[in-house]
């Protein structure tokens, strides 16, 4: 079963006005009072927030510091703890100050009003979708809790439909997969015209795609990826571009849907979201080489494998790890890192309240690649897993996104394999925010 990447997406926000007025410094000592007081406030607020979080998640930082072999980290545990509290506190306070400015509350309220109008059982349906994602996609579920509610609930509904669609295709006998895909295509068509099946997933998904005007081409691209999967051994990915084209359908398309939910208004924001989806899917492929081969599939570029003396069909018949295969996996992860690097600037284009969650998802997924490197790139005999404690630590590290200055805007063109996705969202990019460069 292919794991659908979770792609992140964004809206470009430019805050203007609010000019800062210089205040003469009264004395060197007096000039330090405000920053010191601010730092203490950050630590206190961070301590309060993390104390509440520890009631539900434990204290992974303390566990990590107690078990690490790094003496320097152990000796600096108090400083690290204070720094973490300060970062979290700064992020929370900044969110409180900026949330009402950085996001169009009127538009958000209008969209959510439509969602509840289209799905009269919205609250109950979202609760069930949340449970589906808690069991089916732990990494996304963790990152989703860092999203504001106005994005989290629609995202849970959207991802639940994608997850259940994936499960519906894979479950049952292979002979019936084509018929199940045909039924799924009808479910999608019915959802877009407001006649969803009477279940929590279809009702909530229908409400979201209509309320947020998600282009139908995006979920259709996902179903196209499912169709490629059904080809099984008949579908061969000869080149890296073929692999990226597959990733565009099963992951970048989902990132595009997330972009719409977050209010994407420029083509460059969508391009960077597609990059993130591709990077995540390439990581998935590198992680699942053995599992996919045992299911009669291989998503590694056939020409890369042949360069290492590996015939793809023979590998599928007898999946065994070799150093040559490890070099192919290593190469794929390096390309995934290239896409992550492109996507990083896009995170700075997000609404402020969404950046930490998407950064968290990006760090967790890329850490799968780090686990694979530590395993010698052997994803045949073993499966790379990021532990719960590690995920929480990475989510904490993502909080830096809330206080660091935005990264320079990367206007690299969209990946050619994603051009069809970009074409579908171009009508949403017709109106650019004031002061932004039109791309």
Backbone torsions as a table, in degrees:
resi	resn	phi	psi	omega
1	UNK	NA	128.5	178.8
2	UNK	-77.8	135.8	174.4
3	UNK	-86.2	124.2	-178.1
4	UNK	-79.9	127.2	-179.3
5	UNK	-68.8	148.8	175.3
6	UNK	-98.9	115.2	179.0
7	UNK	-100.8	146.9	175.6
8	UNK	-94.5	154.9	-179.1
9	UNK	-150.1	174.7	-166.0
10	UNK	-157.2	167.5	172.5
11	UNK	-123.9	137.2	177.8
12	UNK	-80.2	126.9	-179.3
13	UNK	-126.1	128.0	177.6
14	UNK	-121.5	119.8	178.6
15	UNK	-96.9	125.7	179.6
16	UNK	-123.6	164.2	-176.0
17	UNK	84.5	-165.3	178.3
18	UNK	61.8	46.1	-177.4
19	UNK	-65.4	139.0	-179.9
20	UNK	-84.3	133.3	178.9
21	UNK	-100.5	129.4	-179.8
22	UNK	-73.0	133.6	178.0
23	UNK	-114.0	124.8	-178.6
24	UNK	-58.2	140.9	178.4
25	UNK	-79.1	129.1	-176.9
26	UNK	-78.2	-38.3	178.6
27	UNK	-162.8	158.3	178.9
28	UNK	-55.1	-41.9	-178.6
29	UNK	-68.7	-45.1	-179.0
30	UNK	-62.9	-31.9	-179.4
31	UNK	-67.0	-18.0	-179.3
32	UNK	-92.3	-10.8	-174.1
33	UNK	-64.3	-47.5	-176.2
34	UNK	-62.9	-51.4	179.7
35	UNK	-62.8	-35.3	178.1
36	UNK	-67.2	-44.2	178.7
37	UNK	-62.4	-39.5	179.4
38	UNK	-63.8	-43.4	179.5
39	UNK	-62.2	-44.1	177.7
40	UNK	-61.1	-41.6	178.4
41	UNK	-62.0	-42.0	177.2
42	UNK	-59.0	-44.8	-178.9
43	UNK	-62.8	-43.5	-178.2
44	UNK	-64.9	-47.0	179.5
45	UNK	-63.3	-42.9	177.5
46	UNK	-60.8	-39.9	178.6
47	UNK	-62.3	-42.1	180.0
48	UNK	-64.0	-45.8	-177.9
49	UNK	-65.1	-46.5	-177.4
50	UNK	-69.5	-30.2	176.9
51	UNK	-63.3	-39.5	177.0
52	UNK	-67.9	-42.9	-179.8
53	UNK	-61.5	-36.9	-178.1
54	UNK	-65.6	-25.7	177.8
55	UNK	-62.1	-28.4	-177.2
56	UNK	-103.6	-30.0	-171.4
57	UNK	-116.6	-1.4	-174.8
58	UNK	76.9	-164.6	-177.5
59	UNK	-124.2	80.0	-175.5
60	UNK	-63.7	-30.5	-179.0
61	UNK	-64.3	-45.6	178.8
62	UNK	-63.5	-42.6	178.5
63	UNK	-60.0	-43.7	-179.2
64	UNK	-63.8	-45.8	-178.0
65	UNK	-66.4	-33.0	179.3
66	UNK	-70.1	-29.8	-174.3
67	UNK	-102.8	-9.3	-178.7
68	UNK	-69.9	147.9	177.8
69	UNK	-89.9	-1.6	-178.4
70	UNK	-83.2	107.6	-176.7
71	UNK	-64.4	-34.0	-179.5
72	UNK	-63.4	-44.1	178.6
73	UNK	-63.3	-40.3	179.5
74	UNK	-63.5	-42.0	-178.0
75	UNK	-70.7	-24.0	-179.2
76	UNK	-101.5	18.9	-174.2
77	UNK	-58.9	-39.1	-179.5
78	UNK	-66.1	-43.2	178.8
79	UNK	-63.2	-42.1	179.6
80	UNK	-62.8	-41.6	179.7
81	UNK	-63.7	-44.1	178.6
82	UNK	-63.3	-40.7	179.8
83	UNK	-63.0	-44.4	179.0
84	UNK	-61.5	-43.9	179.1
85	UNK	-62.2	-40.3	-179.3
86	UNK	-65.4	-41.6	-179.3
87	UNK	-64.2	-46.3	-179.7
88	UNK	-64.3	-44.1	179.5
89	UNK	-61.5	-42.7	178.7
90	UNK	-62.2	-41.5	179.8
91	UNK	-63.9	-43.3	-179.6
92	UNK	-63.9	-46.6	-178.5
93	UNK	-65.4	-38.2	178.6
94	UNK	-66.7	-36.8	178.4
95	UNK	-62.5	-44.5	180.0
96	UNK	-61.0	-39.5	-178.4
97	UNK	-72.2	-37.8	-168.5
98	UNK	-102.2	-15.7	-171.6
99	UNK	-56.7	-43.3	-178.3
100	UNK	-72.3	-19.8	-178.8
101	UNK	-90.9	-44.3	-169.8
102	UNK	-76.7	-13.0	-176.6
103	UNK	-128.9	143.0	-178.7
104	UNK	-78.4	91.4	-174.9
105	UNK	-62.4	-35.6	179.6
106	UNK	-62.5	-43.1	179.3
107	UNK	-67.3	-40.1	178.2
108	UNK	-60.9	-46.9	-179.5
109	UNK	-62.7	-36.9	179.3
110	UNK	-65.1	-45.5	-179.6
111	UNK	-62.7	-46.7	-178.2
112	UNK	-67.2	-30.8	174.7
113	UNK	-63.9	-40.2	177.0
114	UNK	-65.3	-40.1	178.8
115	UNK	-57.0	-47.4	-178.6
116	UNK	-70.2	-28.5	175.9
117	UNK	-70.1	-40.5	-178.6
118	UNK	-75.2	-28.0	-179.8
119	UNK	-128.9	100.1	-176.8
120	UNK	-69.2	-14.8	177.3
121	UNK	-105.4	28.6	-170.9
122	UNK	-52.2	-50.7	-175.3
123	UNK	-60.1	-46.8	179.8
124	UNK	-66.4	-40.5	-178.6
125	UNK	-64.6	-42.2	179.5
126	UNK	-64.8	-37.0	177.8
127	UNK	-61.0	-40.9	178.2
128	UNK	-69.6	-38.5	177.0
129	UNK	-63.1	-37.9	177.8
130	UNK	-60.7	-40.6	179.3
131	UNK	-67.8	-37.2	177.1
132	UNK	-60.7	-45.7	-178.0
133	UNK	-72.8	-31.0	177.3
134	UNK	-60.8	-37.6	-179.7
135	UNK	-85.5	-31.8	-170.0
136	UNK	-97.8	-21.7	-177.4
137	UNK	-150.7	84.4	-173.5
138	UNK	-64.6	-37.1	-179.0
139	UNK	-64.8	-46.9	178.8
140	UNK	-65.5	-40.0	-177.4
141	UNK	-61.6	-41.6	178.3
142	UNK	-63.6	-48.1	-179.0
143	UNK	-63.9	-31.9	-176.8
144	UNK	-64.0	-28.0	179.9
145	UNK	-71.7	-11.9	175.3
146	UNK	-91.5	-4.3	177.5
147	UNK	-84.9	151.6	172.1
148	UNK	-67.7	155.4	-174.1
149	UNK	-58.1	-35.4	-176.3
150	UNK	-67.0	-18.9	173.8
151	UNK	-101.7	-38.5	-173.5
152	UNK	-60.4	-49.5	-175.4
153	UNK	-64.9	-48.6	175.1
154	UNK	-61.5	-35.4	179.0
155	UNK	-65.5	-39.7	177.4
156	UNK	-62.0	-41.4	178.3
157	UNK	-64.0	-44.1	-178.6
158	UNK	-65.6	-47.6	-178.6
159	UNK	-66.8	-32.9	178.5
160	UNK	-63.3	-40.8	177.4
161	UNK	-62.5	-44.9	179.9
162	UNK	-63.4	-42.1	-179.7
163	UNK	-65.7	-47.0	-179.5
164	UNK	-66.6	-34.8	177.1
165	UNK	-63.1	-43.7	177.4
166	UNK	-60.0	-46.3	180.0
167	UNK	-63.9	-41.2	-178.4
168	UNK	-62.7	-36.5	178.9
169	UNK	-68.7	-42.7	-173.6
170	UNK	-79.7	-31.2	-176.8
171	UNK	-74.7	148.3	178.6
172	UNK	89.8	-176.5	-176.2
173	UNK	-73.4	150.7	-177.8
174	UNK	-66.6	-28.5	-178.5
175	UNK	-64.1	-27.3	-177.6
176	UNK	-93.9	4.7	-175.9
177	UNK	-65.9	-38.5	179.9
178	UNK	-63.0	-42.7	178.2
179	UNK	-65.3	-38.2	179.2
180	UNK	-67.4	-35.8	176.3
181	UNK	-65.8	-39.7	178.4
182	UNK	-62.2	-40.9	177.7
183	UNK	-65.1	-36.7	179.5
184	UNK	-66.0	-38.3	177.2
185	UNK	-63.4	-37.9	177.6
186	UNK	-69.0	-39.1	177.3
187	UNK	-59.8	-40.9	179.3
188	UNK	-64.3	-45.9	179.6
189	UNK	-60.7	-43.0	179.7
190	UNK	-65.5	-36.1	179.6
191	UNK	-63.1	-37.9	-176.7
192	UNK	-75.0	-20.6	177.9
193	UNK	-102.3	9.0	174.9
194	UNK	82.1	22.6	177.1
195	UNK	-123.7	59.0	-176.7
196	UNK	-72.0	159.1	171.3
197	UNK	-59.5	152.7	-175.3
198	UNK	-83.6	70.1	173.6
199	UNK	-146.1	163.7	-171.9
200	UNK	-62.1	-37.5	-176.0
201	UNK	-69.5	-50.6	-177.0
202	UNK	-69.1	-38.9	178.8
203	UNK	-61.0	-50.3	-176.5
204	UNK	-68.2	-39.1	178.2
205	UNK	-62.4	-45.2	179.3
206	UNK	-59.3	-42.8	-179.8
207	UNK	-63.1	-40.6	-177.0
208	UNK	-69.2	-48.3	-176.0
209	UNK	-65.2	-31.1	179.4
210	UNK	-80.7	-40.3	-178.5
211	UNK	-69.4	-34.8	-177.3
212	UNK	-100.2	4.4	177.5
213	UNK	54.4	45.9	178.3
214	UNK	-72.6	121.3	-179.2
215	UNK	-56.3	134.2	-176.7
216	UNK	-63.7	-25.6	-179.4
217	UNK	-60.8	-25.2	-177.7
218	UNK	-71.0	-55.0	175.6
219	UNK	-66.3	-27.1	176.0
220	UNK	-65.5	-34.8	176.5
221	UNK	-63.5	-37.9	176.8
222	UNK	-61.4	-45.2	178.0
223	UNK	-64.4	-32.3	175.7
224	UNK	-63.0	-38.6	175.3
225	UNK	-62.9	-39.1	175.7
226	UNK	-60.6	-39.9	-179.8
227	UNK	-63.1	-38.3	176.2
228	UNK	-62.3	-38.7	178.3
229	UNK	-63.6	-36.6	-178.2
230	UNK	-66.8	-21.5	178.0
231	UNK	-65.8	-21.2	175.0
232	UNK	56.4	-126.9	-176.1
233	UNK	-67.9	-16.2	179.4
234	UNK	-75.6	-22.1	-179.2
235	UNK	-93.0	120.0	-178.9
236	UNK	-124.7	133.1	-179.2
237	UNK	-97.2	94.9	-172.7
238	UNK	-70.3	-38.6	-174.0
239	UNK	-126.0	168.8	176.5
240	UNK	-62.8	-35.9	177.8
241	UNK	-60.2	-37.3	176.6
242	UNK	-61.8	-40.1	179.4
243	UNK	-66.3	-41.2	178.4
244	UNK	-65.0	-37.5	178.5
245	UNK	-62.3	-39.7	175.5
246	UNK	-65.2	-44.7	-179.8
247	UNK	-62.0	-34.5	177.5
248	UNK	-58.8	-36.6	-176.4
249	UNK	-79.4	-45.8	-172.6
250	UNK	-90.7	-10.3	-177.6
251	UNK	-133.3	-53.0	-178.4
252	UNK	-61.2	-34.6	178.2
253	UNK	-61.9	-37.8	177.7
254	UNK	-67.5	-39.1	175.2
255	UNK	-61.0	-36.8	176.3
256	UNK	-62.6	-40.1	178.1
257	UNK	-64.2	-39.9	176.1
258	UNK	-63.1	-37.8	177.8
259	UNK	-59.0	-43.4	179.5
260	UNK	-63.3	-43.6	179.4
261	UNK	-58.6	-36.7	-178.5
262	UNK	-85.1	-2.1	174.7
263	UNK	88.5	37.6	-179.8
264	UNK	-58.0	133.1	-177.5
265	UNK	-125.1	-6.1	-179.7
266	UNK	-128.9	149.0	-177.9
267	UNK	-64.7	-30.0	-178.6
268	UNK	-68.5	-32.1	177.5
269	UNK	-65.2	-39.5	177.6
270	UNK	-67.9	-39.4	179.6
271	UNK	-59.8	-42.9	-179.1
272	UNK	-71.0	-32.6	176.2
273	UNK	-66.0	-40.9	176.8
274	UNK	-61.7	-38.9	177.9
275	UNK	-59.4	-42.5	-179.7
276	UNK	-63.9	-42.3	178.2
277	UNK	-61.9	-41.5	178.3
278	UNK	-63.4	-46.0	179.4
279	UNK	-57.6	-42.8	179.8
280	UNK	-64.6	-42.2	-178.0
281	UNK	-69.6	-37.7	175.8
282	UNK	-61.3	-37.0	175.9
283	UNK	-64.5	-43.1	176.1
284	UNK	-56.4	-46.6	-177.8
285	UNK	-62.3	-44.3	179.2
286	UNK	-62.4	-36.6	-179.0
287	UNK	-71.8	-32.5	-168.8
288	UNK	-106.1	23.2	-175.8
289	UNK	-55.7	-49.7	-178.6
290	UNK	-66.3	-45.3	-179.6
291	UNK	-61.2	-43.9	179.5
292	UNK	-63.8	-42.6	-179.4
293	UNK	-61.9	-39.9	178.8
294	UNK	-67.9	-18.8	174.7
295	UNK	-97.0	12.0	175.8
296	UNK	80.5	20.7	-178.3
297	UNK	-128.5	156.4	173.1
298	UNK	-149.7	123.1	-177.7
299	UNK	-104.4	3.3	176.1
300	UNK	-74.6	144.6	178.5
301	UNK	-60.0	125.8	-176.7
302	UNK	-63.4	-34.5	-179.0
303	UNK	-70.8	-33.2	175.0
304	UNK	-63.7	-43.1	-179.2
305	UNK	-63.8	-41.9	-178.8
306	UNK	-64.8	-34.5	176.5
307	UNK	-60.5	-28.2	179.1
308	UNK	-95.4	7.7	178.6
309	UNK	80.9	21.2	-179.1
310	UNK	-109.9	122.9	174.8
311	UNK	-89.9	121.8	-171.5
312	UNK	-57.4	-44.2	-178.4
313	UNK	-62.3	-39.0	178.9
314	UNK	-67.9	-38.1	178.3
315	UNK	-64.0	-40.9	179.4
316	UNK	-62.8	-38.6	179.5
317	UNK	-68.7	-32.2	-177.9
318	UNK	-142.2	79.6	-176.7
319	UNK	-72.9	106.5	179.3
320	UNK	-132.4	136.5	179.4
321	UNK	-75.1	138.8	174.5
322	UNK	-137.8	160.0	175.4
323	UNK	-56.1	-34.1	178.8
324	UNK	-63.4	-42.8	176.9
325	UNK	-64.5	-38.8	177.9
326	UNK	-58.0	-36.8	178.6
327	UNK	-67.4	-34.8	176.8
328	UNK	-66.4	-44.8	179.2
329	UNK	-62.7	-42.7	178.1
330	UNK	-58.9	-43.8	-179.5
331	UNK	-63.4	-40.0	179.4
332	UNK	-65.6	-41.5	179.0
333	UNK	-65.2	-34.7	177.2
334	UNK	-64.3	-39.2	176.8
335	UNK	-68.9	-36.3	175.4
336	UNK	-59.7	-41.9	178.7
337	UNK	-61.8	-34.6	177.2
338	UNK	-61.7	-42.1	179.3
339	UNK	-70.5	-37.5	175.5
340	UNK	-60.0	-42.2	-179.8
341	UNK	-62.1	-41.0	176.2
342	UNK	-63.2	-40.5	-175.7
343	UNK	-71.2	-24.7	-173.6
344	UNK	-57.1	-39.9	-179.2
345	UNK	-66.0	-27.8	179.2
346	UNK	-66.3	-29.1	179.4
347	UNK	-62.4	-33.9	178.3
348	UNK	-70.9	-11.6	177.5
349	UNK	-90.3	-3.8	-178.7
350	UNK	-70.3	156.9	162.7
351	UNK	-53.3	141.4	-172.3
352	UNK	-53.1	-41.0	-173.6
353	UNK	-72.8	-7.1	-178.9
354	UNK	-103.2	-12.7	-170.3
355	UNK	-65.2	-42.1	-176.5
356	UNK	-62.3	-41.9	-178.2
357	UNK	-63.8	-45.2	-178.1
358	UNK	-70.8	-37.4	175.0
359	UNK	-61.8	-39.8	178.4
360	UNK	-61.5	-46.5	178.8
361	UNK	-61.3	-40.7	179.6
362	UNK	-63.8	-44.1	-179.4
363	UNK	-66.9	-40.1	-179.0
364	UNK	-65.5	-44.6	-179.6
365	UNK	-66.2	-44.9	-179.3
366	UNK	-66.7	-24.0	177.8
367	UNK	-70.8	-22.1	172.4
368	UNK	-59.3	-41.4	176.3
369	UNK	-62.3	-38.2	177.0
370	UNK	-63.5	-39.5	177.0
371	UNK	-62.0	-42.3	179.9
372	UNK	-62.7	-40.1	177.8
373	UNK	-61.4	-41.1	178.1
374	UNK	-66.0	-21.1	178.7
375	UNK	-93.5	8.6	-178.1
376	UNK	71.3	24.4	178.0
377	UNK	67.1	18.6	178.7
378	UNK	-87.4	95.9	176.8
379	UNK	-107.3	20.0	176.1
380	UNK	-95.9	-50.8	-178.0
381	UNK	-82.2	-25.8	-176.9
382	UNK	-134.8	164.4	178.1
383	UNK	-117.3	126.3	179.3
384	UNK	-71.5	129.6	-177.9
385	UNK	-131.5	136.0	173.2
386	UNK	-96.3	120.4	-175.6
387	UNK	-65.7	160.6	179.5
388	UNK	-60.9	-42.9	179.5
389	UNK	-61.8	-40.4	179.7
390	UNK	-66.2	-40.2	178.6
391	UNK	-60.8	-41.9	-179.9
392	UNK	-65.8	-39.8	177.3
393	UNK	-63.3	-41.5	178.6
394	UNK	-66.8	-37.2	176.3
395	UNK	-63.7	-38.7	176.8
396	UNK	-64.5	-42.0	178.7
397	UNK	-62.8	-32.2	-179.8
398	UNK	-65.5	-18.2	178.8
399	UNK	-62.2	-20.6	175.4
400	UNK	-58.5	-26.8	-179.7
401	UNK	-59.6	-25.5	-177.5
402	UNK	-76.2	-20.8	-174.1
403	UNK	-118.8	-15.7	179.6
404	UNK	-76.9	149.8	176.4
405	UNK	-64.8	151.5	-179.7
406	UNK	-59.6	146.4	176.1
407	UNK	-74.9	156.6	175.7
408	UNK	-58.3	143.1	-178.0
409	UNK	-71.9	125.3	179.7
410	UNK	-99.1	111.9	-176.4
411	UNK	-100.5	26.2	176.6
412	UNK	-55.7	143.8	-179.1
413	UNK	-63.1	156.7	178.5
414	UNK	-62.0	148.5	174.8
415	UNK	-56.6	132.9	-177.5
416	UNK	-53.5	-34.5	-178.5
417	UNK	-69.2	-14.2	-180.0
418	UNK	-106.2	5.6	-177.4
419	UNK	-59.4	-37.4	-179.9
420	UNK	-65.5	-31.4	175.6
421	UNK	-69.4	-43.3	179.4
422	UNK	-62.0	-39.4	179.2
423	UNK	-59.0	-34.4	-177.5
424	UNK	-71.0	-25.3	-177.2
425	UNK	-103.9	-2.1	-178.7
426	UNK	-56.0	-36.4	176.7
427	UNK	-59.1	-27.2	177.9
428	UNK	-77.2	-12.8	-178.0
429	UNK	-99.8	7.4	-174.4
430	UNK	-65.5	-34.7	-178.1
431	UNK	-108.2	115.1	179.7
432	UNK	-94.3	150.4	175.8
433	UNK	-65.7	150.5	-180.0
434	UNK	-59.8	136.0	177.3
435	UNK	86.6	-3.9	-179.2
436	UNK	-94.3	151.4	173.0
437	UNK	-75.6	133.9	177.2
438	UNK	-82.3	125.9	-175.8
439	UNK	-115.3	NA	NA
